[in-house]
Amino acid sequence: MAHDDKAPRSGLLQGGLLQSALDEFLSRARAVADVVGSIGSEAVGVVPDIVPDTISRMLLSLQQLVDQVPQLTSEVEVLLEGVHAKRLTLQALQAELAAFDSQLELLEKSLAPLQTWTGQWARLRGSLSETLGSVQSSEPPEA
């Protein structure tokens, strides 16, 4: 069981590492977007009007994409928690089945002498029937 307790911690550490890596990626992407935006605003007079609009839409799309990334990590964490819960459920079922198997084994061992006794009783009964049948046939009929 001690091994199972460590599994969720390592998953959380990996999830935290993934979250911090995504946060770092997002912050750097925002910084690049800000630098490109400031450079673009200074050069607006030199570039045709259509280019800044296209770049602005592209940067806005990039910003929206970057803002959606943390939601993905949350969904992955929820998925991992669900998988871990299912594994714990299976482990509990395995423990219950092992206990039930032990109980059935004990019952089987307890019934073995009863099976032997019933076999002996059947043989004894058969012997008594044969003996009593031969005694009755050898006695003269009562008049």
Protein Blocks (a to p, Z undefined) as FASTA:
>chain_A
ZZmmmmmmmmmmmmmmmmmmmmmmmmmmmmmmmmmmmmmmmmmmmpcfklmmmmmmmmmm
mmmmmmmmmmmmmmmmmmmmmmmmmmmmmmmmmmmmmmmmmmmmmmmmmmmmmmmmmmmm
mmmmmmmmmmmmmmmmmpccdZZ
